[in-house]
């Protein structure tokens, strides 16, 4: 039902955007992704109450959290911002294509600009979703409260100190999140698959290994330092595209591009996100809500199967620790540039 309706929406979007025929990936990939995206949205859209509330409000009313994690009741703006970023960035970013969320965020941004002040930003409630309470919130908070060495990795990620994380610890941190979330009392296997997918979407462990392996190959070619760095930046730019299973397809493509094709590559990555938004727009022009059946959940499972993005590339066998550090430094510098421009 949903998949077929999205296939029609994709065809309608294609009529208005004929350039999508030239994408390196087939149109069926877009139908599959948007099917996954909308079903994932149904998994996280129900809040724990009828009203939105801040993480601070939630913690202050929950006795078990107060007893166990009393140190993390958020009261100061800096702490609030840190935990806010934890929830928004550490695991859950797939809803950034939600047309309603984007519209509301743009409206808030414009309101702040018109007022000439951002001081009211932290008065806005952060919506807490059921699937987060069952999964990522206790996982992240337990890690935050522990003296485990992974807590150091966690804090370095939050503070963009990526250059201080070696591959072994980064791998252990990512695998720890996957392992713990698999043991959580989640509603069903769909939630487990979704959590694991989101961990890869945000921490990029297997994708970074793939980039490392390609970068090792580039180091052996007679490329200038500038061209090698540019290709690395293009591989990392691929992560702006929301379709995780398709990341490695485009990352491999970077190795084959001629330098004069670099601008076209950036244009394609940007156009993919724009085309997805067009498909969503076409769908909601014909449908008021997300209607789906059991067959659609089969499409969901196919899209988020870990086998589509997990690889067995290993340190020393496929890439060096120096290569991993080069890439983490590049990500760190890119994050700093984004923050400067905000």
Protein Blocks (a to p, Z undefined) as FASTA:
>chain_A
ZZmmmmmmmmmmmmmmmmlmmpmbdfklmmmmmmmmmmmmmmmmpcfbfbdcdfklmmmm
mmklmmmmmmlccfbfklmmmmmmmmmmmmmmmlmmpmklmmmmmmmmmmmmmnopaklm
mmpccdddfklmmmmmmmmmmmmmpmcfklmmmmmmmnopmklpcfklmmmmmmmmmmmm
mmpccfblmlmmmmmmmmmmmnommmmmmmmmmmmmmmmpccdfklmmmmmmmmmmmmmp
mblklmmmmmmmmmmpcfklmmmmmmmmmmmmmmmmmmmmmmmmmpmbdcddfklmmmmm
mmmomklmpccbdehklocfklmmmmmmmmmmmmmmmmmmZZ
